[in-house]
């Protein structure tokens, strides 16, 4: 079996700091773009929510000036009205803040879910080359974990900080109205603090990217070790596996330490800005009050307004780790989305009903990133309804040939046709419905038998049809022993042997009623009895359908019509099975060698 070339296991190089720092904002902007109308209304609400808190200091200053009149006789009714307005503004500001948080979270999670679906679909389309160098743990962490972190960035951080930034701008405007010198001093302080905070954050994100990459490698390695735990224990490799995980974990320490250092620096800088703003308003206000420029109430209003900067800056400091993780996650998502898919579907043609004719015309194929072709000028014709057995040594190109038939890979040169239609012109849904694939590594879901047979409802079939499919492949007795029937959950209520799992996969295919069935080593990992059961089920499955069967166990090919012997990426023999079986051929020698090994 030919497998795609493996890439180096080292972590990918991290982009320049500026590119990394901007990458997640570009991604956030891209997946928010379809929600422009909702964002417009939400932005207006953010402006209101950010401006409302500014009324509090103004009212508080008016109360102070009114209560401290020269004669000491304040207008009680006016002060009561101001106090009531002050309380109402506080309630309205809190209500607006809650509404912003609720609507922002709703919008953010809707967009994040769309991003998660897009990333998952793209990951599925990347093909075997990319997946060969990515462990399942890494893929799950990217598709779900990183998308979740970006959603959290919007729902819990950006939404609140947006309103807070409006408040910051309003504070500067308020102090400028009081006296332009106070406004200018505060604006300069905030600008300098903002530059420092952004720079520290830009330095922190690349460290977060490396830390996330290293953590993903640890999770992926742990998942692989756990999956092979029994073999590791049997061969005495357990302590070496644990030592390797310790080594990988140690490599994550340095980037995480750098990230935490920058986070602490951001918190310290934000607190300095808060204290500096208060000092500017208080000391400057006192000097201006003594000069007769400001009243006591205006000084109080200016100082109180500067304290509104504490909340957004504290939020920034408290959420910096979340921002870093979301930034690192967005960079990793951007890297994944920049990977070109193995194939792209743009065609609209539909494959006809019935058995499909297969044609390969001078096909040359190579995996992405490979220097050499895996298949070299392969030409093949298989009439509809006939069955082809593909044999040859491992690494010769058999699996690559089958991947061309269900478009996991496109030819570099030449054409692959089904029913006379170039596969590149076929609609994806039509291709998936009319071409079925069964691999030697059957993937069963931790779900009910019904969901496994229909692949979570992707195939419409009533219960009678599902049971008939199980009977047809020889699982009738197995099914009859299950008290919960089709609702039995695989693993917990319905155990399966390797042979039964393969038969379930064949029942899945039978339900789809494809015109072409591609089987890659369907009995390679089965004992003799299970292999015979699968072979009997294949007789039912392949009746009236075209089939391409890759097999090392030649007994599986007893009922195929034709044989293709693949060697070094070329079909060196192709013809009727019986003719090749009894002639002076490479296939005949393979059969003789297998019979000799068995005897």
N, C-alpha and C positions, 0 to 999 in steps of 0.2 A: 504493500500500500504506500503510495506516495503522499507525503505530508508536506505542507508548505515550509519554507525555510524559517528557522528560528532566528529571532533577533537577540541582540545582546541583552543580558539581564540587568545591566546597570540602569540606574534611574535616568530618565531623559534630561537633557540639559535644560536649565532654567533660562528663560529669556531675560533680556536686559531689564533692570529695575523699572524703568519708565514704562516699558511695554507691559510688564507684569502688573504694575499698579493700575494701569488704565484698562486692562483686559476685562476685568469683571464689570466695570461700569458700561463698557461697550455691550457686553452680553446682557446685562440687566436692561439696557435701553432697547436692545433688539427684541427681547421677549415681552417687553411692555408695549412695544409699538402697536400691536393689534388692538390695544385697549385705550386708544387715544381719546375717544369720547368720554369714557368713564374717568380717565385721568384729568380731563379738563374740569369737570364738575368737582372732582376730588381736590384739585389744586385750589379752586375757589374756597372750598371748605377749610383747607389748610391755611389759607391767608386769613380767614376770619378767626380760626382757632389760634393762630399765632399773634394776631393783633389784639384780641380781647384782653390778655393779661396786662397790656400796657395801660389800659384804662385804670387799673388799680392804683399804681403810683400817682397818676394825675389826680385822682379823687382824694387819695390820702394827703397829698400836698395841699389841695384846696381845703380840706378839713383842718389841717394844721394852721393854715393862714387864717381861716375863719374863726377858729377857737382862740387864736392868740391876738385878737384885735387890740388896738391901742387902749380903748376904754374897758376892755375885758368883758364887753357885752356882745356876745355872739348871737346871731339870729338862730334861735333854737330850731325853728322849723326848717331853715335852710341846711343846718348841720345834720338834722335827722334825715333829710332827703338825700344828702350826700352819703351819709352812712348807709342808708338803704341801697343806694345805687352801688356803693362799694361792695356790699354783700351780694347783690344781684349779679354784678360783674364776676365775682368769684365763682358763683354757681354756674353761670353761663360758660365761663372759661373751662371749668371742670367738665361740664356736659359736652362742650365742643371737643375737648381733648378725648373724651371717651368715644364720641362719634367718629373722630378721625382714626382712632386706634381700631375700632370695629370695621369701618369701611375699608381702611387701608389693609388690614389683615385679610379681609375677604378678597380684595382685588389682588393682593400679593400671592395668596395661595392658589387662586384660580390661574394666574399666570405661571406660578411655579409648577403646578400640575401639568400644564401644557408643555412646559419646558421638559419635565420628566418624561412625558410621552415621546417628545421629539428626540431626546437623547437616547431613550431605550430603542426606538425604531432605528436610529442611526447606528447604534452599537450592533444591532442585529444585522444590519446591512454591511458591516465592515468586512465580513468574510473570515476565512480560516487563518489568513496570515496574521491579522491583528490579534485574533483570539488566541493564536498559538503562543504569543508573547505576553498575554494578559491572563492572570489567574482569575477564576470566578469571583474570588473575594474582592479583587481590585475592581472588576467590572461592576459589581453590585454597589461598592462604595462610591463609584463615580456616578452611576446612573441614578441611584436613590439618595445616597448620602450627600453628595455635592449639590444636587438639585434642591434637597431639603435645606441645606445651609444657605443657599442663595434666597430661597423663599423666606427663611427666617430673617435674613438681612433686611428684606423689604418689609416684612410684616411687623418686626419688633424693633428695628433700628431706624431705617431710612424714613419710615412714616412719621415717627415721633421727632426725629431730627429735622425733618422738613418744616414742621410747625415751629420747632425751636429756632431754626435759622431765621424764620420770619420774625420771631420775637427779638432775636439779636439785632436784625436790621432796624426793627422798630425802636429798640432802646437807643441806638445811635441817632435815629431821627429825633427822638424825644429830647435827648441831651443837646442836640444841635439847636432845637427850638428854644431850649432854656438859655443856652449860650453856645455860640459856634465853637468856642475854644474847648469846652467840655466834649462836644460831639467829635471834634477832630482828634482830641487826645484818645478818647475811647476807640474811635475807628482805627487809629494807628496801632493801638495795643491789640485789638482783635485781629487786625490784619497780620501783625507780626506773629501773634500766637497761632493763627490759622496756618501760616506758612510752616511754622515749626511742627504743628500737629500733622499736617498733610505729609511733610517730609518724613517724619518718624513713621507714619503709617505706610508710606511708600517703601520704606526700608523693611518694615515688618512683613509685608505681604510676600515678598520672595522667600523669606525664611519660612513663612507658613506654607508656601507651595512645596518646598523641599520636605518640610515636616509631614505634610499630608501624603506626599509620594512615598516617603519612607514608612509611614504608618500603613499605607495601602499594601506595601510589599510585605510587611509583617503579617497583616491580616490574610493576605493571599497565601503566604508560606504556611501559616498556621492551619488554614483550611486544607491545604494539600497534605500536610503532615497528619492531621486528624483523619482524613479520608484513607490514608495508608497506614493507620496506626497498627492494625493487626500484623501487617507484613513487617513493619519496623520492629515490633516487639519480637516477632519470630526470628528475625535475622540479627537481633542485637543492636539495632540502630537507634533505639529510643533516646539514649543519653546524648548521642551525636545530633539528633534532630533538635532536642531541647537546647543544646549548646549553640546550634545554628540560630535558633530563635532568639537566644540571649544576645548573640552577636548582632543580629539585625535590629533588635530593640535598642541596643546601645548606640547604633548609628542615628537613631531618631533624637537622641538627647541634645546634641549640639544645636540643630535648627530650632527645636522647641525652646531651648534656653535663650537663643537670640530673640525669638518671637516674644517671650515673656519679658525680656529686658526692654525691648522697644515698647511693650504695653505699659510697663511701669513708667517709662519716660514720658509717654503720652499723658498718663494720669497726672504726673507731677506738673507737666507744662500746662495742662488745663486748669489745675488749681491755682497756679501762679497768675493765669489770665483773670480768673475770678477775683482773686485778692487785689490784683492790680487795678481792675475796673472799679472796684469799691473804693480804693484809695484815690483814684482820679476823681470820682464823683464827690467824695466826702471832703478831701483836702481842697480840691479846686473849688467846690461849691462854697466852702467856708470862706475862702479868700474872696470870692466874688460877692458873697453876702456882706462881708465887711466893707467891700467897696461900694455897696449899695446897688449892685447889678441884679442880684437875686434876692428873693424872699426866703425865709426859713422853710416855708412850705415847698418852694421850688427846689431847695437843696435836698430836703427830705425825699421829694419825688425823684430827683436825679439819682440819689443813692439807692433808693428802693428799686428803681428801674434796673440799675446795674446788677442788683442781686438776682434779677431774672436770668442773667447769663449763666448762673451757677448750674441750673438744671440741664440745659443742653450740653454744657461742657462736661458735667459729671456723667451724663448719659453716654457721651462719646468715650469718656475714660472707662466707664464700667463695661461698655459693650465692645471695646476694642478687640478683645479676643474673638468675639463673634464676627466682627467685621473682618478680621484677619482670616478666619477660617472660611468665611463666605467668599472673600477675595481669592483665597487659594483654591477653593472649590470651583469658582467661576473660571479661573485660569485653566484648571484641569478639564472642565467641561468644554472650554474653548478649544483646547488641544484635541479633545476627542472629536468635536464637531468639525475640526479642520481636516481630520483624516478622510481621505476619499473613500467612498464605499466600493466594495468589490465589484458590484454591478449597479447600474442605474436603470430604472424602468421608465420608459417614455412611450412604449408602444401601446396600441389600442386593439390589435388583432386578437381574436378569440380562437382557441383551439376547438376543433369539432368534436362531436361525440364519437364514441367507438374507439377501437384500438388505433393507436397513433403510429404512423410510419416514422422511422428515425433515419436521419441522414447527417453524416459529417463529411464535409467537403474540404480536403486539404487543410485540416485544422492544425494550427500551431498554438500552443497555450503555455503561459508562464504565470507564476504567482507574483503578485506585487512585490517589488524589491529584489526579485531573483535575477541573476545575471543570465542564466541559461533557460531555454525552453524546457518544459517538462514533457510536452508532446510535440512530435516533429512530423508535420504533414500527414496527419491521420485522416484517412478516407474510409467511410463505412456506410453501408446501406442495410437497414433491417426493415423488412416489410411489416405492415401493421398486423398484429396478432401473433407474430413469431417471438421466440424467446432466445436471447443471446447470452451465452456464458462467457465471461471475461476471465482469463487465467493468466498467470505469469508470476515471476518472482516479486517479492516486496520491493517497492521503490521503482517499479517499472513504469508506472503511469496509470494503473487501473482506476484508482480512486479519482484521479484528476479527470479521466474520461467521463466518469459518472457525474462529476460536479458540473461539467459542461451541460449535461442533459437537464438539470434542474436549475441552471443559471446561478449556482454559487460562484461560478467563475465564467468569464467570457473568453472566447478565443482571441489571441493576439492577431492572428491571420486566419482566413478561412471562415466557413459558415457552418452553424449547427441549425438543422431544420427539424421540426416536428410537423407531420402532416403537410409537408411542403412549405411551411411558414418559418422564416428566419426567427429564431427565438428572441432576438433583440427587438422584434416588432410585436411581440405578444404582450398583452396586458398581464400584469403580475397576478391579479386574482384568478384569471383564467388559467395561468400556468400552474399555480398552486393547487387549483381544483383538479386539473387533468393529469398532473404528474405527481406521483407519490414516492416517497423515499423511506426506506427502512434501513437503518444502520446497525452495525453489530453492537453498539452501545445504546440500548433502548432507554429512553428517558420517560419514566413514569412520574406522574404528579402525586403529591401527597394530598389526594382528593378522592372523591367517590369513583367507583367504577364507571358510572355514567359520565362524569366529567372527563375521565381519562379517555373513554372511547370517543367522545364528541369534541375533545380538546376544548373544554370549558364552553361548549355550545357553538363552536365554529362550524359544526356539521349538524344539520337539523335531522333528527331521527327520533321516532317514538320508541317506547320501551320494548315493544315486540320486535322491532327491527334490530335493536341493540342485542337482545338475547339471541336472535337468529344469527347475528354475526359471530357471537361467542360460540354457538353450536357449530357453525360452519368451519371454524378454525380448530375445533377439537377441545374447546374449553367448557363444554356443556356440563360435564360431571363436576369440574372445579366450581363452576358457578352455582350448581345445585346445592353444594354444601354450605353456601353462605346464607346465614339467616336473614341478613339485611338486604340481600339481593343487589340490585344496581346501586343502592345507597351505601353499600359497604365501602368503608374507606380503606384504600390500599395501604398496607403497612401495619395499621393497627388492627383492622378487622379482617382483612384479606391479604394473607401472605402470598408471595409469588416466588417461584424458583426462576432461574435464568431462562429456562425454556418457556415457562408460562408467561413471563414478561415479554418474550419475543412473540408469542402467540397473540398476546394483547395488542402488540404493535401491528401485527398482521390484520387483526379485526378492525383496528382503526382505519387501515388502508381500505379494507373491504367496504366499509361504510361510505367512503368518499367516492367509490366507483370511478377510479381514474382510468385513463386510456393508456398510460405508461407507468410501469412500476420499476423503480430502481432499487435493487437490493445489494448492499455492500456487506459481504461476509455474513450472511444471515445465520449461519450455524457455527461460526468460528469458535465461539466460547461455550459451546454446549456439549454435554455428554452424548453418547451414541443414541440413547433412548430419546432424549429431548430433541436431538437433531433429526431423528426419524419423524417425530411428531411435527416439527416445523416443516419438514419436507412434504408431509401429507397435506398440511395446511396450505402450502404454496400451490399444490395442485388445484385447490379450490380458488385461491386468490387470483392466480394467473390465467385462469380459463377465460378465453375471449379477450385478453389484454396483451399488449406488447410488454416485454420484460427484458431488462438488462440485469444480469445477476453476476456479481463479482464473488469469486469463491476460491479459497485455497483447498477446501475439502471437496474434491472432485465428485464425490458421491452426490453432492447437492445438485450437480448438473446433469443427472441421469435423464431428465426429461426435457432439457433445452433442445431447441432446433439447430442452433448454430453455435460455433465456438470462435472466439477471437483470442489469440495468444499475443500478449503485449510484452515487449521487451525493449528496455531503454527508450521508452517514449514512442515506440512505433508498433503498429500491428504487423507482426511478422508472419502470422498465419490466420486465415479466416475462411470458414466454410461450414458445410453441414457437419454436425457432430459425429455421426456414424462414419462419414468419409474420413475425417481426421483421426477418429479413434482407431481405425484399423489400418491406416497407412503408415508410411515411414515419416512420421511427423513429430514435431516437438510436443504436441498435445499427447500423442500416443506414448511418448517416453515419460511424460509427467504421470499419466495414468499407471504405467508399469511401475514407476518408482513408488507411487503411493500404495499400490497393491503389494509390492515387495516389502515396504515398511510395515504394512499391516500384518502380513504373514510372518 
